[in-house]
């Protein structure tokens, strides 16, 4: 006769999974609510935020008598609101990442927390640094070059929606490009590649950096180099930091005693040590 009661271990696993989903939902709701509140506050200053985002181009256009135009019916309203939402997301990003960390951290070992938390902070700072480089260095240089290449008698004007899309692509590309050291450290930490292998592929990384620069920046050598050169330098910085990183497999082996390692290997059907039994014949 079958027992009508469910298997307790299965119930425990199911309840644990549901509790994790509930916690994840609550943390996502908190993050969305914060970003929404920030957006409501920034919406009152949407015009000022757009002016700040457009300042690099306006600085070049105004002396030439150029200006930015609106071609969409609701573009004069929607584009500043888009900038306000981007600002709200950036300001709320630390809180969003904190909620993500609070959800993931309980499942990590102590040594994994000591490694993951500084890496998370570093990735945020590098992303913001990439955006700052794009805004303060790349945009002025790119727009200056474009102004000098404008044909005689042509009025240089652009739609505000296309400009914001251009800015979003460039700052995102630079923000992600500045994450190269984080990617290198993660690859070494996971044991997927070694530092020697990463050094061997250095020429291919340089070529790939200039290809990425050609794809995501305007077609001039200055803007392409301003993206490719930081990628190469940050790749070297990641290699230098990775010298002090031990692959996770080696770290876990050090944390386990010989008896624990033998027990784990026997549990998986592998004998940790060769102990040949004497032949009975």
C-alpha positions in Angstrom: 0.0 0.0 0.0 1.4 3.3 -1.1 2.0 6.0 1.5 -0.2 9.0 0.7 2.2 11.4 2.3 4.7 13.1 0.0 8.4 12.6 0.3 9.7 15.1 2.9 13.0 15.8 1.0 11.1 16.6 -2.1 8.8 18.9 -0.2 11.8 20.7 1.3 13.4 21.2 -2.1 10.2 22.5 -3.5 9.5 24.9 -0.6 13.1 26.1 -0.7 12.8 26.9 -4.5 9.5 28.7 -4.0 11.0 30.7 -1.1 13.9 31.8 -3.3 11.5 32.9 -6.1 9.5 34.9 -3.6 12.6 36.6 -2.2 13.8 37.3 -5.8 10.5 38.8 -6.7 10.5 41.0 -3.6 14.0 42.3 -4.3 13.1 43.0 -8.0 10.0 44.9 -6.8 12.1 47.0 -4.4 14.6 47.8 -7.2 11.8 48.7 -9.7 10.1 50.9 -7.1 13.2 52.8 -6.3 14.0 53.4 -10.0 10.4 54.5 -10.6 10.6 57.0 -7.7 13.8 58.4 -9.0 12.4 58.7 -12.5 9.4 60.6 -11.1 11.8 63.0 -9.3 14.1 63.4 -12.4 11.1 63.9 -14.7 10.7 67.5 -13.3 14.3 68.2 -14.4 14.1 66.3 -17.7 15.0 69.4 -19.8 18.0 70.3 -17.7 19.2 66.6 -17.8 18.8 66.6 -21.6 20.7 69.9 -21.8 23.5 68.3 -19.8 23.6 65.3 -22.1 23.6 67.5 -25.2 26.2 69.9 -24.0 29.2 68.3 -25.8 27.5 68.7 -29.2 25.9 72.1 -28.4 29.3 73.4 -27.5 30.5 72.7 -31.0 27.3 73.6 -32.9 26.6 77.0 -31.4 29.7 78.8 -32.7 28.9 77.4 -36.1 25.3 78.6 -36.0 24.0 75.0 -35.9 21.4 73.6 -33.6 19.5 70.4 -32.7 16.1 69.8 -34.2 13.0 67.7 -33.4 11.5 65.6 -36.2 9.1 63.4 -34.2 5.7 64.8 -33.1 6.3 64.0 -29.4 10.1 64.0 -29.6 10.4 67.2 -27.6 8.7 65.4 -24.7 9.8 61.7 -25.0 13.5 62.3 -25.5 14.1 64.3 -22.3 12.0 61.7 -20.5 14.3 59.0 -21.9 17.3 60.9 -20.6 15.5 61.2 -17.2 15.0 57.5 -17.1 18.6 56.8 -17.9 19.7 59.1 -15.1 17.3 57.4 -12.7 18.6 54.0 -13.6 22.3 55.0 -13.2 21.6 56.6 -9.8 19.6 53.6 -8.6 22.1 51.1 -10.0 24.1 50.7 -6.7 20.8 49.8 -4.9 19.8 47.4 -7.6 23.2 45.7 -7.4 22.9 45.6 -3.6 19.6 43.8 -3.8 21.2 41.3 -6.3 24.1 40.8 -3.9 21.8 40.3 -0.9 20.0 37.5 -2.9 23.2 35.7 -4.1 25.4 36.2 -1.1 23.8 33.6 1.3 24.6 30.9 -1.2 28.3 31.7 -1.3 31.2 30.5 0.8 33.1 32.9 2.9 36.1 32.9 0.5 33.8 33.4 -2.5 32.2 36.4 -0.8 35.6 37.9 -0.2 36.3 37.6 -3.9 32.9 38.5 -5.4 32.1 41.6 -3.4 35.3 43.6 -4.4 34.9 42.4 -8.0 31.3 43.7 -8.1 32.3 47.1 -6.7 35.2 47.3 -9.2 32.9 46.4 -12.1 30.5 49.2 -11.2 33.3 51.7 -10.8 34.9 50.7 -14.1 31.6 51.0 -16.0 31.0 54.5 -14.6 34.6 55.4 -15.5 34.0 54.2 -19.1 30.9 56.4 -19.3 32.9 59.4 -17.9 35.7 58.9 -20.5 33.1 58.8 -23.3 31.4 62.0 -22.1 34.3 64.2 -21.1 37.0 63.0 -23.6 35.5 61.1 -26.6 32.4 63.3 -27.3 34.3 66.6 -27.5 37.0 65.1 -29.7 34.5 63.3 -32.0 32.3 66.4 -32.4 35.3 68.6 -33.0 36.5 66.4 -35.8 33.0 66.2 -37.3 32.7 70.0 -37.2 35.9 70.3 -39.2 34.7 67.8 -41.8 31.4 69.6 -42.5 31.3 70.7 -46.2 31.2 74.3 -47.0 27.7 75.8 -47.0 26.2 72.8 -45.2 24.3 73.3 -42.0 25.1 70.6 -39.4 22.0 69.7 -37.5 20.7 66.5 -35.9 17.5 65.2 -34.4 17.6 65.0 -30.6 16.3 61.4 -30.7 19.1 60.2 -32.9 21.6 62.1 -30.8 20.4 60.4 -27.6 20.5 57.0 -29.3 24.1 57.8 -30.4 25.1 58.8 -26.9 23.5 55.7 -25.4 25.4 53.4 -27.8 28.7 55.1 -27.2 28.6 55.3 -23.4 27.4 51.7 -23.2 30.2 50.6 -25.4 32.8 52.4 -23.3 31.2 51.2 -20.1 31.3 47.6 -21.3 34.8 48.0 -22.7 36.1 49.1 -19.3 34.9 45.7 -17.9 37.7 43.9 -19.7 39.8 43.5 -16.5 36.8 41.9 -14.7 36.4 39.4 -17.6 40.0 38.5 -17.5 40.0 38.0 -13.7 36.8 35.8 -13.9 38.3 33.7 -16.6 41.4 33.0 -14.6 39.5 32.5 -11.4 37.2 30.0 -13.0 40.2 28.1 -14.3 39.0 28.3 -17.9 42.3 29.8 -19.2 45.7 30.5 -17.8 47.7 33.7 -17.7 50.1 32.3 -20.3 47.3 31.6 -22.7 45.9 35.1 -22.3 49.4 36.5 -23.0 49.7 34.4 -26.1 46.4 35.8 -27.6 47.4 39.4 -26.9 47.9 40.2 -30.6 44.4 39.0 -31.4 43.0 41.1 -28.5 44.6 44.2 -30.0 43.1 43.5 -33.4 39.7 42.8 -31.8 39.9 46.1 -29.8 40.3 48.1 -33.0 37.5 46.2 -34.7 35.2 47.0 -31.8 36.3 50.6 -32.0 35.5 50.7 -35.7 32.0 49.2 -35.1 30.9 51.3 -32.1 32.5 54.7 -32.8 32.3 57.2 -35.7 34.5 56.3 -38.8 37.6 58.3 -37.8 40.8 57.0 -36.4 40.8 59.3 -33.4 37.5 58.0 -31.9 38.4 54.4 -32.8 41.7 54.7 -31.0 40.1 56.3 -28.0 38.1 53.1 -27.5 40.7 50.5 -28.7 43.7 51.8 -26.6 41.8 51.7 -23.3 40.7 48.2 -24.1 44.3 47.1 -24.6 45.6 48.9 -21.5 42.8 47.4 -19.4 43.5 44.0 -20.7 47.1 44.3 -19.5 45.8 45.6 -16.2 43.6 42.5 -15.9 46.6 40.3 -16.7 48.6 42.0 -13.9 45.8 41.6 -11.3 45.2 38.0 -12.4 48.8 37.1 -11.4 47.6 37.3 -7.8 44.4 35.2 -8.4 44.3 31.5 -7.7 42.0 29.3 -9.8 38.9 28.2 -7.8 39.9 24.5 -8.2 43.2 25.0 -6.4 41.6 27.1 -3.7 38.9 24.5 -3.0 41.5 21.7 -2.9 43.4 23.7 -0.2 40.3 24.2 1.8 39.6 20.4 2.0 41.6 18.1 4.2 43.0 14.8 2.8 40.3 12.8 4.5 37.5 15.1 3.1 39.0 14.9 -0.3 39.2 11.1 -0.2 35.6 10.9 1.0 34.4 13.2 -1.8 36.2 11.3 -4.4 35.0 7.9 -3.1 31.4 9.3 -3.0 31.7 10.1 -6.7 33.0 6.6 -7.5 36.7 7.6 -7.8 39.4 6.3 -5.6 41.6 9.1 -4.4 44.6 6.9 -3.7 45.9 3.8 -5.5 45.8 1.0 -2.9 46.3 -2.2 -4.8 44.9 -5.2 -2.8 47.2 -8.4 -2.8 46.3 -11.0 -5.4 44.5 -13.9 -3.6 45.8 -16.4 -6.2 
